Amino acid sequence: MNYQLYKKARNKMLIKSFIFIFLILGLAVFSTYKIYYKFQSTRDKISSFPALTVTYHGKQGENVKITKVIPVTDAVGLSSNAYKFTIKNNTGTKVKYRVVLKDDKEAYKKDSCLENKIPDNIIKVGIHISGEVSKIYNLDDLEDRVLDTGVVSPQSEENYTVRFWISKNTIATENDMHFHGMLLVEEIN
């Protein structure tokens, strides 16, 4: 009879233990899910167009900022702060697009630094598209500041990494110069 009581007690404890473990695992999964999506909104900024969705990864979003004139080599520039974004085609047809860098006039106003703007001829741009070799340009060599043009296949995406730095051949005269820009993706008809 003692064996039967022991067996019932053991089974009861096993059931309680399994229920407790599943509750803890469920709470852990739910918490992880909530934490991930809470911080995703601060990590990613999403812009939608009729055919394209652009997701800017990182807290800076589409905003580009250079606040110190520090000339570096291209090798160092290609390892500097990266601006990453993904262009996704939401349609069943190919979509043409272009990536453009525009001045952020609001940021210049806010910082009161329009007169201290870094000239385009000393800013270098490194553009990397997944699966391709990085391209390096001087900003003033780009026509209308178009960084890249391309075509996204139906229901696929392109991943970009763009970096900005000051050319090594620059003589830094003023250290309080600024550059504020916005990386924008535009559909081409």
Sequence and secondary structure as in RCSB ss.txt:
>XXXX:A:sequence
MNYQLYKKARNKMLIKSFIFIFLILGLAVFSTYKIYYKFQSTRDKISSFPALTVTYHGKQGENVKITKVIPVTDA
VGLSSNAYKFTIKNNTGTKVKYRVVLKDDKEAYKKDSCLENKIPDNIIKVGIHISGEVSKIYNLDDLEDRVLDTG
VVSPQSEENYTVRFWISKNTIATENDMHFHGMLLVEEIN
>XXXX:A:secstr
 HHHHHHHHHHHHHHHHHHHHHHHHHHHHHHHHHHHHHHHHHHEEEEE SSEEEEEESTTTTEEEE S  EE HH
HHTTS EEEEEEEE SSS EEEEEEEEE HHHHHHHT GGGB  GGGEEEEEEETTS  EEEEGGGSGGGEEEEE
EE TT EEEEEEEEEEETT     TT BEEEEEEEEEE 
